[in-house]
Amino acid sequence: MRKIKIYGLLTCVCLMMQSCLFNEDDIFDESSAQRAIASVNECQEILKGAANGWLLEYYTGEDGEYGGFNVLARFDGNNVIMAADFATDNYEIGEESTSLYKVESYQGTELSFDSYNELIHEFCEPSGYNSPGYAGDYEFVFRSVSKEKIVLTGKKHGVTLIMTPLPAETNWQEKLTNIANVVSQASYVTYKLIVNGQEITKMGQEEHAFSVTKVDETGETTVSLYPFIYTEEGIKMYEPLVVNGVEINNFKWDNENLTYICTDTGVDAKIEFYCPEGYLNYLGNYILQLANGQRIQLELKQKMIGKSFAMNFALSGTPIEFVYNYNMTTDCIDVPSQTVGVYQGYNVLLYPGIPGGNFYADDSAVFQGRIANTDPLTIKFTYVNNPICTLMLLVYQKTDGWYGFSTIFQDVTLIKVD
């Protein structure tokens, strides 16, 4: 009889506990839902509250390694209007693009650009054959929110992004054009970091990041990237450069001296352009030789000192310009995919292709040059991602998406004649 009482008492206690837990869960769920709704509403209102929009410092790649781009965004609750400091296939620098966005609660409060906007989604797509592109995000988690600053984290790649409100007097087009001008002026590829008058290291510049290459005693090469974002004055580092305990963040571009000058208080530092010795060796006259025996004499001229060369000729009356980039790592020249001219109103594009097969509309393609002979200087080219692509195809792209073939160059070889 006593056991029955004990079991009965335990049963009553369990029932009481279940009832109590049910009530607490119900209250907790309701409170959690309310907090989620409140957070969504707060973020939405703050986004809309910046009358002239926000500056989004949009960094790409794992850990922001590819550098940042300036995207201006104005939110109205359903639509977002964007403009950027770069051009795309369909938008010029500063040209506005409108799409949908939403703020919702999922794994935290999230901002999602859930309808296609070329200014954001271009960074989230592969750029061509076997190329992942910029590894950007279009869905973000709010980390902190205020009228003065919003901190976001990309859901896929985890990069931290900052948004700050634009002053009412800021002219979007003017701001983005000013930034783009700095990009154009400063896009050299070889620099050296100088602190307190002493050269610390040589640096490469690839788009929106500096790189420092080191080779250890075993011959192993490591490359460290230091991403930045362009400003109207110069650049701002994603994370500070640290030299002897001194943090270096902000630079102003001096176009006369081709130098970034640090503007941080009390810091004597600059990043100064230098022309690599090897660059000058490639200027001059060449024979462009093809697999069919055709030989064309052309001149390789300086386009941007230390960075690129231009080779100009005509095909059926159409002016063509091949741009070659100097590759400091290989001390040779490369041919990237590029727009080389205009035919009957259509852009003429240089793409890789396979003899008797397909071509690849790969905007990131590179034919890497290698020196096959030093006397005379002879350079052959190989498509990096697929060596069997021995064709450089000139194609023109029509508005309906179709391509027309213009010219096929197979097994391009450059032979220097002076």
HELIX and SHEET records of a PDB file:
HELIX    1   1 ARG A    2  GLY A   49  1                                  48    
HELIX    2   2 GLU A   62  GLY A   64  5                                   3    
HELIX    3   3 GLU A  118  HIS A  121  1                                   4    
HELIX    4   4 GLU A  122  CYS A  124  5                                   3    
HELIX    5   5 TRP A  172  ALA A  186  1                                  15    
HELIX    6   6 GLU A  277  LEU A  280  1                                   4    
SHEET    1   A 9 SER A  97  LEU A 100  0                                        
SHEET    2   A 9 ASN A  79  ALA A  84 -1                                        
SHEET    3   A 9 GLY A  67  PHE A  75 -1                                        
SHEET    4   A 9 TRP A  54  THR A  60 -1                                        
SHEET    5   A 9 THR A 160  PRO A 165 -1                                        
SHEET    6   A 9 ILE A 150  GLY A 154 -1                                        
SHEET    7   A 9 GLU A 139  VAL A 145 -1                                        
SHEET    8   A 9 THR A 109  SER A 112 -1                                        
SHEET    9   A 9 LYS A 102  SER A 105 -1                                        
SHEET    1   B 9 THR A 190  VAL A 195  0                                        
SHEET    2   B 9 GLN A 198  GLU A 206 -1                                        
SHEET    3   B 9 ALA A 209  VAL A 215 -1                                        
SHEET    4   B 9 THR A 221  TYR A 230 -1                                        
SHEET    5   B 9 GLY A 234  VAL A 243 -1                                        
SHEET    6   B 9 VAL A 246  ASP A 254 -1                                        
SHEET    7   B 9 THR A 259  CYS A 262 -1                                        
SHEET    8   B 9 ALA A 269  PHE A 273 -1                                        
SHEET    9   B 9 THR A 190  VAL A 195 -1                                        
SHEET    1   C 9 GLY A 284  GLN A 289  0                                        
SHEET    2   C 9 ARG A 295  MET A 304 -1                                        
SHEET    3   C 9 SER A 308  LEU A 315 -1                                        
SHEET    4   C 9 THR A 318  ASN A 327 -1                                        
SHEET    5   C 9 CYS A 332  PRO A 336 -1                                        
SHEET    6   C 9 VAL A 366  THR A 374 -1                                        
SHEET    7   C 9 LEU A 377  TYR A 383 -1                                        
SHEET    8   C 9 THR A 413  LYS A 416 -1                                        
SHEET    9   C 9 GLY A 284  GLN A 289 -1                                        
SHEET    1   D 4 GLN A 338  TYR A 343  0                                        
SHEET    2   D 4 TYR A 346  GLY A 353 -1                                        
SHEET    3   D 4 LEU A 391  GLN A 397 -1                                        
SHEET    4   D 4 TYR A 403  GLN A 410 -1                                        
END                                                                             
